[in-house]
């Protein structure tokens, strides 16, 4: 059996490798800066290398630029009866029968607990939402 790996003795006889640290790449970057200068909110776009960024920040400070505070993202509203499922299907609130059991609002049959939550095990009628096998495809909360 032949191997392409060098033997231990060949490795020990080899001369040491010299490693030199790589210099930082000085590729140009496109930088967008949101600042307020003289009371005016501005968006400044420039091309600079990483080494030039400290000088750019110093120049903006010399001009009296103040950073613009990011606008807060609006908080999402609390969960509503209709939500989006992971696959994009709408989540529907089940109806409850007299005994308090959750039922499908379309087929009026009890729901079954599956690996991914509640589901209806009824065959879909023409015009109803159905999966590729012809069963009810409603997703429930």
N, C-alpha and C positions, 0 to 999 in steps of 0.2 A: 504494500500500500504506500503510495507516494503522497506527500503533503506539500502544500505550497507555503506553509509556515516555516520561518527560519528556526533552526535548532537553538537551544539555550546557549550552547557554546558560541554559535555565530552571533547571537545578540550580545554576549559578553565581550566579544572581540571587536564589535563595531565601535566606531568613534562616537563620542557624545554629540548630540544634536544641539545646535544653538538656536534659541528662540529669541526673537526680537519682538517687543510689543508693537502692535499695529498702531499707527497714528490715527487720530480721529479723522473720519472722513469729513472733508470740507465741501460736501455737496450743497448746493443752494436749496434753501427751504422757502416755501411760500408761507408767510406769517400774516395772520389777520389779527389786528389789535382793536379792541373796543375801548375807547377812552373819551373823556370829556376835556376839551381844550377851550378855554375862554367861555365856558358855559354852554358850549355846543357839543352834543353827543356825536362822535365820529366813529367811522369804521375805516381803519387804515390798513391797506394791504401792501406788503413789501416782500422783496426777495432778499434773504440774508443767509449767511452760513451760521453754523452753531457758534463759531468763535466771535461773530459780530453781534450776537444777541445782547451781551452785557452793555456794549456801547450804544446799541439802539435803545435799551431801557434807560440808560443815563441821559441820552439826548431827549427822550420823551419827558423825563423828570425835569430837565432844564427848561423845557417849554411850558412846564406847569400842567402837564397832562395828569388827570386823575383817572384811575381805572373805573370803568362802569361796573356797577354791581349787577351780577346776573339776575335776570328776572326769575322769580320763583315759579316753579311749575305748579299749575293748579292741582289741588288734591282731587283725587278721584272720588266720585260720590260713593256712598256705601252701596253694598250689593243690592241690586234690584231683582224683582221676580224673574226678569228675563236677562240672562247673561250669555256671554259667548263661551262656548266650549273650546277645547284645544283645537279641534278639527274644524272650527268655524260654525258648527251647528248651534242653533239657538237653544238655550236651556229653558225648559217649560216647567211651571209649577204644577205638580200633580193635583188631581182632585181627590177628595177623601169620601169613602162610602160611609154608611151608617155605623159600621163597627170601627171606623177610624183608620182603615187600611188605605194606603196610597194607591190610586188607580190612574190609568191613562185617560186623559180628557177626551181622546178621540174614540177609543175602543171600549171604555168603561170597564176594563178588566184590571185585576190587581197587578201591581208592578213587582218585579223580581229583582233582588239584590245581586248584582254581578260584580266582576272584577273592577269595573270602571264606574260603578254606581248603579242607580236604578235603571231598569229598562222594561219595555213592554214586549212580551213574547207573542203578540198577535200578528197574524198575516195582514199586510196592508191591503186596503181596498184600492181600486183604481182611483187616482187623484190624490190619495194620501201620501204623506212623506214616507218613503221606503228606502231600505238599503239595497245593495246589489243582489241580495237573496230574496227580496220581496217582503221582508218583515218591517214592522214599524221602526222608524229611525229617529223618533223623538228622543231627546236627551232631557233628563230631569234633574232638578236641584237636589 
